[in-house]
C-alpha cells in the first residue's frame, strides 16, 4: 500500500522509485529541484552529473554542467524555460538554456564581496555588502527581473534587470523587521511581492520590489525555499531543527520539529503539512528538505541535502532519499 501524506484537498501519494536513474547518475546530495513548462524535472546535484533532467514519468533525458560549478546550491527555471543555477561557493548565478548553453553570469567566479564574513557561517558576517558572498537562490519576476537571495556570507536581496544590471538591494544582518539571518530561499508572486525564506530567523518575510516590508509569517521552522503551485498557494521546504544545525546552536524546545513541508494559502493560512523527521528515511518523511516545486498537475518534488546536513556525521543512513515525488490524489 502506498504512503499518503498531506490532508484535505492537499493529499498526496508518495511515488516511490519514481526515477529511472542511470547508474552513473548518483544523487546523494540534491540541493535543488525545478520543473519547466513541459513538466520536465531538473535536479541540481552535488554528484558527478550536476544538472540531471528527467521526464515527469521518471525517464532520464540528459545531464550537463560538469566542470562549471564549485558547489551547486539552488536552481530556478524562468517563464521562458531558461535555467538559473546558484553556485554558493563560486559566488555566482548563471543562466543557461535548457540544454546547458551559458547565457549570462552574475558575480565574479571565486571572488566573494566584502562583508567581513569568513565562511558560510552567517554569524561571521560583519556588514551587508554587494553581490555576492555565498548566494543561495534565485527567483524570476513576471517581468523577467532576477532576484537573488545572497544568504550564507551576506544578508541581502539583490534585484537585477533581465539582462543582468543591478537595480537595487536591501537587507542587513539581524533579527529585526527587514533584516536577515540567512536569506536562503526566494520567490516572486504574480503581484511582484517578494517572498524571502529567512532561514535562521524561522520566518518568511514579504517585500515590494524596492524592499519595503509588507508582511511576516512565523509558522515555519528554518525555511529553506519557497515556491508557488498552479493555484497560487505557497509551498515551503523547512529544514527543521535536526539537520544542518550550526555549531553551538540548540533546538528551541526539546520536541522541536525536524524537516517538513508546509502548504499555505496566499494569506498565510496553513492548508497541509507533513514530515517532521521522526523517521527521516521513510517515504513521506524528511531529514533535510532544501528545495520544493510543483508541476502543472499539482504533483510536488522535494529535494534534500542529506549528506552535508548530517549523513557525513552519522545522523542519517547513507541510503536516505535525496529526492521524493508526491502525486496529488485530489
C-alpha positions as CSV (number, residue, x, y, z in Angstrom):
1,X,0.0,0.0,0.0
2,X,1.4,3.4,-1.0
3,X,2.1,6.1,1.6
4,X,-0.2,9.1,1.7
5,X,0.7,12.5,3.1
6,X,-1.0,15.9,3.5
7,X,-4.6,16.5,4.2
8,X,-8.0,17.5,2.7
9,X,-7.6,18.9,-0.8
10,X,-3.8,18.7,-0.5
11,X,-3.4,14.9,-0.1
12,X,-0.6,13.2,-2.0
13,X,0.7,9.7,-2.7
14,X,4.4,9.2,-2.3
15,X,5.7,7.9,-5.7
16,X,8.5,5.6,-4.6
17,X,11.2,4.6,-7.1
18,X,9.9,7.4,-9.4
19,X,13.2,8.0,-11.2
20,X,14.7,5.8,-13.8
21,X,18.2,7.0,-13.0
22,X,21.3,5.8,-14.9
23,X,23.8,4.0,-12.8
24,X,26.4,6.8,-13.3
25,X,24.0,9.5,-12.1
26,X,24.3,9.4,-8.3
27,X,22.4,11.9,-6.2
28,X,23.4,11.5,-2.6
29,X,23.1,15.3,-2.3
30,X,20.5,17.2,-4.3
31,X,20.2,20.8,-3.1
32,X,17.9,22.0,-5.9
33,X,14.9,20.9,-8.0
34,X,12.8,22.8,-10.5
35,X,10.2,22.0,-13.2
36,X,10.0,23.5,-16.7
37,X,7.0,24.3,-18.9
38,X,6.9,20.7,-20.2
39,X,6.9,19.3,-16.6
40,X,10.5,18.0,-17.0
41,X,12.3,17.8,-13.7
42,X,15.7,19.4,-13.3
43,X,17.8,18.2,-10.4
44,X,20.8,20.2,-9.3
45,X,23.1,17.6,-7.8
46,X,26.5,17.7,-6.0
47,X,27.5,14.5,-7.6
48,X,29.4,14.0,-10.8
49,X,26.5,14.7,-13.1
50,X,25.4,18.1,-11.8
51,X,22.2,19.1,-13.7
52,X,20.1,16.0,-14.3
53,X,16.9,16.2,-16.4
54,X,14.0,13.7,-16.2
55,X,10.6,13.4,-17.7
56,X,7.6,13.5,-15.3
57,X,7.4,9.7,-15.5
58,X,11.0,9.4,-14.4
59,X,12.6,8.8,-17.7
60,X,16.1,10.1,-17.8
61,X,16.7,12.8,-20.5
62,X,20.2,14.2,-20.2
63,X,22.7,15.8,-17.8
64,X,25.1,18.7,-18.1
65,X,27.1,21.2,-16.1
66,X,30.2,19.1,-15.4
67,X,33.2,21.3,-14.5
68,X,31.2,24.5,-14.3
69,X,30.2,24.9,-10.7
70,X,32.2,25.0,-7.4
71,X,29.2,23.9,-5.2
72,X,25.7,23.6,-6.6
73,X,23.0,25.2,-4.3
74,X,19.8,26.5,-6.0
75,X,18.1,26.0,-9.3
76,X,15.2,28.0,-10.8
77,X,13.5,27.8,-14.2
78,X,12.2,31.1,-15.7
79,X,8.9,31.5,-17.7
80,X,10.9,31.0,-21.0
81,X,12.5,27.8,-19.6
82,X,15.9,29.4,-19.0
83,X,17.7,27.6,-16.2
84,X,19.2,29.7,-13.4
85,X,21.8,28.0,-11.2
86,X,23.2,29.4,-8.0
87,X,26.8,28.4,-7.1
88,X,27.2,29.3,-3.5
89,X,31.0,28.6,-3.1
90,X,31.6,30.0,-6.5
91,X,29.8,33.3,-5.6
92,X,27.9,33.4,-8.9
93,X,24.5,32.9,-10.5
94,X,24.5,31.6,-14.1
95,X,21.7,31.5,-16.7
96,X,21.6,28.6,-19.2
97,X,19.4,27.3,-22.0
98,X,17.6,24.1,-21.0
99,X,20.4,22.2,-22.9
100,X,23.1,23.8,-20.8
101,X,24.4,26.6,-23.0
102,X,25.6,29.5,-20.8
103,X,23.7,32.8,-21.5
104,X,24.6,35.0,-18.5
105,X,26.8,35.1,-15.5
106,X,26.2,37.3,-12.4
107,X,29.0,37.8,-10.0
108,X,32.7,37.1,-10.3
109,X,33.6,33.4,-10.1
110,X,35.5,32.6,-7.0
111,X,35.6,36.2,-5.7
112,X,33.2,37.0,-2.8
113,X,32.1,40.5,-1.9
114,X,33.4,42.1,1.2
115,X,31.0,41.5,4.1
116,X,33.6,40.6,6.7
117,X,32.4,37.0,6.5
118,X,35.0,34.4,7.0
119,X,32.9,31.3,6.0
120,X,29.4,30.1,5.1
121,X,28.5,30.7,8.8
122,X,26.2,33.7,8.8
123,X,27.4,34.6,12.3
124,X,30.7,35.8,10.9
125,X,29.1,38.5,8.8
126,X,30.1,42.0,9.9
127,X,28.1,44.1,7.4
128,X,25.9,43.6,4.4
129,X,27.6,44.0,1.0
130,X,27.2,44.0,-2.8
131,X,26.7,40.8,-4.8
132,X,27.7,38.0,-3.9
133,X,29.0,36.2,-0.9
134,X,27.8,32.7,-0.9
135,X,24.4,33.3,-2.7
136,X,21.7,30.8,-2.2
137,X,18.7,31.0,-4.6
138,X,17.1,32.9,-7.5
139,X,13.6,34.0,-8.3
140,X,12.3,35.4,-11.6
141,X,9.5,38.1,-11.5
142,X,6.6,38.1,-14.0
143,X,8.5,40.9,-15.9
144,X,11.7,38.8,-16.1
145,X,13.6,40.6,-13.4
146,X,16.1,38.4,-11.4
147,X,16.0,38.3,-7.6
148,X,18.9,36.7,-5.7
149,X,19.0,35.8,-2.1
150,X,22.6,36.4,-1.0
151,X,22.4,34.3,2.1
152,X,25.3,32.5,3.7
153,X,28.1,35.1,3.6
154,X,25.8,38.1,3.1
155,X,22.4,39.3,4.3
156,X,20.9,40.9,1.2
157,X,18.4,40.5,-1.5
158,X,19.6,41.8,-4.9
159,X,17.3,42.7,-7.8
160,X,18.6,42.7,-11.3
161,X,17.2,43.5,-14.7
162,X,16.6,40.7,-17.1
163,X,20.0,41.5,-18.8
164,X,21.9,41.5,-15.5
165,X,22.0,45.1,-14.4
166,X,21.8,45.6,-10.6
167,X,18.7,47.7,-9.9
168,X,18.7,47.7,-6.1
169,X,19.5,45.7,-2.9
170,X,18.2,45.5,0.6
171,X,18.7,43.8,3.9
172,X,21.3,43.6,6.7
173,X,22.3,41.1,9.4
174,X,19.9,40.8,12.3
175,X,16.5,39.7,13.6
176,X,14.5,42.8,13.2
177,X,12.0,43.7,10.5
178,X,13.6,43.6,7.1
179,X,16.8,42.1,8.5
180,X,18.1,38.6,7.7
181,X,20.0,35.7,9.2
182,X,20.5,33.5,6.1
183,X,18.0,34.7,3.5
184,X,18.0,31.2,2.0
185,X,15.1,31.0,-0.4
186,X,13.2,33.4,-2.6
187,X,10.1,33.6,-4.8
188,X,8.1,36.3,-6.5
189,X,4.3,36.1,-6.9
190,X,2.1,37.4,-9.7
191,X,1.7,40.7,-7.9
192,X,5.5,41.2,-7.6
193,X,5.6,40.5,-3.9
194,X,9.0,39.1,-3.0
195,X,8.8,36.2,-0.5
196,X,12.1,35.5,1.4
197,X,12.8,32.4,3.4
198,X,14.7,34.0,6.4
199,X,16.0,30.6,7.5
200,X,17.8,31.1,10.8
201,X,15.1,33.6,11.9
202,X,12.5,30.9,11.2
203,X,10.2,33.2,9.2
204,X,9.0,34.3,5.8
205,X,9.3,38.0,5.0
206,X,7.5,39.6,2.1
207,X,8.7,42.8,0.4
208,X,7.9,45.1,-2.5
209,X,10.4,45.1,-5.4
210,X,12.0,48.2,-3.8
211,X,12.5,46.3,-0.5
212,X,9.6,47.7,1.6
213,X,8.5,45.2,4.2
214,X,4.9,44.0,3.5
215,X,4.3,41.1,5.9
216,X,5.9,38.4,8.0
217,X,4.9,34.7,8.7
218,X,6.4,32.8,11.6
219,X,4.7,29.4,11.4
220,X,7.8,27.8,9.8
221,X,10.8,26.0,11.1
222,X,14.0,27.2,9.4
223,X,12.5,27.5,5.9
224,X,14.9,26.8,3.0
225,X,12.9,27.5,-0.1
226,X,9.5,28.8,-1.3
227,X,7.6,28.1,-4.4
228,X,4.1,28.6,-5.7
229,X,1.8,26.0,-7.2
230,X,-0.6,26.5,-10.1
231,X,-3.3,27.6,-7.6
232,X,-1.0,30.3,-6.2
233,X,-0.5,28.5,-2.9
234,X,2.8,28.9,-1.1
235,X,5.0,25.7,-0.8
236,X,7.7,25.8,1.8
237,X,10.6,23.3,2.4
238,X,11.5,23.6,6.0
239,X,14.9,22.3,7.3
240,X,13.6,22.0,10.9
241,X,15.8,21.6,13.9
242,X,17.6,18.3,13.4
243,X,19.6,18.8,10.2
244,X,22.2,21.4,9.5
245,X,22.4,22.9,12.9
246,X,25.2,25.5,13.3
247,X,27.9,24.6,15.8
248,X,26.8,25.8,19.2
249,X,23.1,26.1,18.4
250,X,20.4,24.0,20.0
251,X,16.7,23.3,19.4
252,X,14.3,26.0,20.6
253,X,12.5,23.2,22.5
254,X,13.2,19.5,23.1
255,X,10.3,18.5,20.8
256,X,11.1,21.0,18.0
257,X,10.2,19.6,14.6
258,X,12.7,18.1,12.1
259,X,12.4,18.5,8.4
260,X,8.9,19.0,7.0
261,X,6.9,20.5,4.1
262,X,4.1,23.1,4.6
263,X,1.5,24.5,2.2
264,X,-0.1,27.9,2.9
265,X,-2.7,29.9,1.0
266,X,-1.6,33.4,-0.1
267,X,-2.9,34.9,3.2
268,X,-0.7,32.6,5.3
269,X,-3.4,30.0,6.3
270,X,-1.9,26.6,6.7
271,X,-3.5,24.1,4.3
272,X,-1.4,21.0,4.8
273,X,1.8,19.9,6.5
274,X,3.7,16.6,6.7
275,X,7.1,15.2,7.7
276,X,8.7,16.2,11.0
277,X,11.7,13.8,10.8
278,X,10.5,11.1,13.2
279,X,11.7,8.5,10.7
280,X,13.6,10.6,8.1
281,X,14.4,7.8,5.7
282,X,10.8,6.6,5.5
283,X,8.7,7.5,2.4
284,X,7.0,10.9,3.0
285,X,9.2,11.9,5.9
286,X,12.3,14.1,5.6
287,X,15.8,14.7,7.1
288,X,16.9,17.9,5.4
289,X,14.3,19.4,2.9
290,X,16.2,22.0,0.8
291,X,14.0,22.7,-2.2
292,X,10.5,22.1,-3.4
293,X,8.5,22.7,-6.6
294,X,5.2,21.8,-8.3
295,X,4.4,20.8,-11.8
296,X,1.3,21.7,-13.9
297,X,-0.7,18.7,-12.5
298,X,0.0,19.8,-8.9
299,X,2.5,17.0,-8.2
300,X,5.3,18.0,-5.9
301,X,9.0,17.3,-5.8
302,X,11.2,17.8,-2.7
303,X,15.0,17.5,-2.7
304,X,17.2,17.1,0.3
305,X,20.8,17.8,1.4
306,X,21.0,14.6,3.4
307,X,24.8,14.1,3.2
308,X,26.2,17.5,4.2
309,X,23.4,18.2,6.7
310,X,24.0,15.0,8.6
311,X,24.8,11.9,6.6
312,X,28.5,12.6,6.9
313,X,28.0,12.9,10.7
314,X,26.1,9.6,11.0
315,X,22.8,11.3,11.7
316,X,21.0,9.6,8.8
317,X,21.7,6.4,6.8
318,X,23.6,6.7,3.5
319,X,20.6,5.3,1.7
320,X,18.2,8.0,2.9
321,X,16.3,9.5,0.0
322,X,17.5,12.8,-1.6
323,X,14.5,13.3,-3.9
324,X,10.9,12.4,-3.4
325,X,7.9,12.8,-5.7
326,X,4.4,13.4,-4.3
327,X,1.5,12.7,-6.6
328,X,-1.6,14.7,-5.9
329,X,-4.6,12.5,-5.3
330,X,-7.4,15.1,-5.1
